[in-house]
Each structure stands twice: as C-alpha cells, then as structure tokens.
Amino acid sequence: MKLPLTEYIEHAMDQGVYDKLPEGTFVGRIPGCLGVIAFGETLPACEKELRSALEDWLLVGLKLGHELPVIGGIDLNTVPENESVEAS
C-alpha cells in the first residue's frame, strides 16, 4: 500500500506538461500546482528536476498550511481523524 503523499506525487507527475525550448533544453510544469516548474538539458533531467520541485513545493505548502490542489482524488488538506488540529 502506498502512502497518500507518494500517490499524490505520482498522480501530479502524470499530469506534467513538457515543452522543448528553441535552444534544445526542456521545461516542465504541473498544471494546478502554481510555481512548480523545472528546466533540464534532457527530458529525463527535466522530469527529475520537476519531481524535486514538486516535493519541495509540497513540503513547504504542508508546513505553512497552504491550500493544496486535490490531485488524483487525494486531498492533502484534510486532517486524519486520529490527529487533532492545534490552535495557532
């Protein structure tokens, strides 16, 4: 069984959009994940950088309590029933 965060990342990466730039490098982004963008000399390098950017974006978003998009039916904004929410 995969963890929800792992599944979320996999679904988000499946939505990745890549373009080849005029100089031959690549740019990738994930629609709905504002600011998640990466560049690479090759498509595999761009994919690797995009995954890293997504992971960093998610960690910061979770830590700061940002509203994250629901991807693949996974909502990381909900608090599991067995955990309580601390008052700020």
RAHUFEN-V900231 format. One record per backbone hydrogen bond with DSSP energy under -1.0 kcal/mol. CO is the residue of the C=O (numbers start at 1). NH is the residue of the N-H. Records with the same first field share a line. If there is no record, write none. Layout:
BEGIN
CO->NH + NH
END
This chain:
BEGIN
3->7
4->8
5->9
6->10
7->11
8->12
9->13
10->14
13->16
17->29
19->27
21->24
25->21
26->40
27->19
28->38
29->17
30->33
33->36
35->37
36->30
38->28
40->26
42->46
43->47
44->48
45->49
46->50
47->51
48->52
49->53
50->54
51->55
52->56
53->57
54->58
55->59
56->60
57->61
58->62
59->63
60->64
61->66
71->74
74->71
80->83
END
